[in-house]
Amino acid sequence: MSLKLDDQIINNFVITPEIYNKFIALFEDRNPLHTDEQFALSKGFSGKVMHGNILNGFLSYFVGECLPYKNVIIHSQEIIYKNPVFLNDHLQLTARVNGIYESVGAIEFNYTFKNQVEKIVAKGKIQIGLLK
Amino acid sequence: MSLKLDDQIINNFVITPEIYNKFIALFEDRNPLHTDEQFALSKGFSGKVMHGNILNGFLSYFVGECLPYKNVIIHSQEIIYKNPVFLNDHLQLTARVNGIYESVGAIEFNYTFKNQVEKIVAKGKIQIGLLK
């Protein structure tokens, strides 16, 4: 099986308390927006805002584990955060093949993360290489 | 204290076995490039290649903990992987203020990650917003 232009891959993720707590234990980003409910409320959010880079970790899983190839490496990534993500949000990642560059063994995806009310919370591009 | 154009912030990180193992436990990306020494060697690398998104976790720490502001949120990020990162590599992040957009309360940084032999392993841009 190999990917063609416009193929879509969908994967679901949940920002569980376990993921949130492990991310903080790992990277030690305890910014008050992520850890202080009152601070987040004072800035107009409905609760602690999850770290955007949790979504980049989900993209790591997507590339490493969800593609029909294992011989992959990420060349570049871009992410634009459109709306905040909160604890226990259910996110659906939809990645679409945007370009296949056979001469250099590269594939580019456009992707979105939508939450449980179908709001796009982040979008971007990711380019991978296929290792020979 | 506030940032001005061309200000630089430098921070050092080490890809310890603990960080590597916790990243895998968190995001479950067990792609053989990251977990199978023989596979990585067969693809021409000198050892298991670390997950690029560990560097994005370091950027989370940079934004959340290393700036002279706490009222920050990431708007967007871009990362281009230039060279592989291996276990126990020492990485130096240098972020330079590339633009200050006061009307919208945004700051853009260019950054590089260099390893212990001064080779750039990744570079990119990150734009943050200052929360009112």
Interface residues (C-beta under 8 A of the other chain):
Chain A: I19 K22 F23 A25 L26 F27 E28 D29 R30 N31 P32 L33 H34 K43 G44 V49 H51 G52 N53 N56 G57 F58 L59 S60 Y61 V63 G64 E65 K70 N71 V72 I73 I74 H75 S76 Q77 E78 I79 I80 Y81 G124 L131 K132
Chain B: I19 K22 F23 A25 L26 F27 E28 D29 R30 N31 P32 L33 H34 K43 G44 V49 H51 G52 N53 N56 G57 F58 L59 S60 Y61 V63 G64 E65 K70 N71 V72 I73 I74 H75 S76 Q77 E78 I79 I80 Y81 G124 L131 K132
